[in-house]
């Protein structure tokens, strides 16, 4: 007959109950559920069903703006009637010229166009008339602003006479040290009258490169009196009050990603860099849902690739991805993994009913080239 060592049993139980998981556990009472409900827009034969960028805007009715670089246009879709309401086409050159890159709809009378690799911000409206062409000057070490509408989304905002917009720092990633990174600003405020620029006090985490080199991409939400940032290579979420820059940390790791985030070597070659960027665990866009007062954080688990062809295909045909849901205090409510070939994770928007994901993934059997289609994901408890 076995004898029980009660002292060891008590110690074991104490250790079991005192241990805390490294990552937060999701509240199982919440779930993110594909509803089967779709919004579908018909397209002409010249318009791609993969948008270069989307932005939801609601004034008198809900609208979806989409950038179409082929026709150098902004497409304005009526979400209620599921039809194209207007196509705003711009000349490519001249006084009324504007090459579509990124954009932001501040109001129907104030639409900002950000041509790629250009020192100009163009102000227009739904008529397509160019109202202003502002040349801006960034601080030394920052070659461009980066208000991308589908890639590490960080929506610009207007604050008084300034436009607050995401930056990109100059330099190769292999040249960065933590000391150098400590000086890199995440946001700039551009004076909409003079084009002058001032750097805002938000910086990278002090330990971002503590385990090795990482890509410097990030997604940022600015709302009311807070800034919330998700970095590509960090499980944590960072938040601070406006104009503070002192980060508060929240553990918000996905259970589908590697526990230790991947890093780059100093001598990484082109293939290694692409594999890190497209096939390794990473976080991408962070967006806010003002209707349900939650954040959605997109994440990508590591994908096994056996050939250069498979790696190259991930650019246009991304693999499995995760959508995490966090409450206003940045607690993880739930997360859901979507298998490769289901949705296109670069094309999404938030509407009254919830998060909409494009079904126009190249490998989705329901994908049709003449349709721009989105399925509603409902947050349920």
Protein Blocks (a to p, Z undefined) as FASTA:
>chain_A
ZZddfklmmmmmmmmmmpccfbdcddfkbccddehiacdddddfkbcfbdfbdcdddfkb
ccdddddfklopacdddfklopafbdcdddfedjkbccdfbdcdfbfklccdddehiabd
cdddfkopafbdcdddddehiabdcddfkgopacdddehjaccdddddeddfklpcfklm
mmpcfbdcddfknopacddfbdcdfklmmnoccdfbdcdddehjbccdddfklcbdcddd
ehklpacdddfbdfkbcfbacdddfklcfklmmmmmmmgccdddddddfklopadddddd
ddddfbfklmmmmmmmccddddddddfkopafbdcdddehiacckbccddfklccddfkb
fklmkbcfkbccdddddddZZ
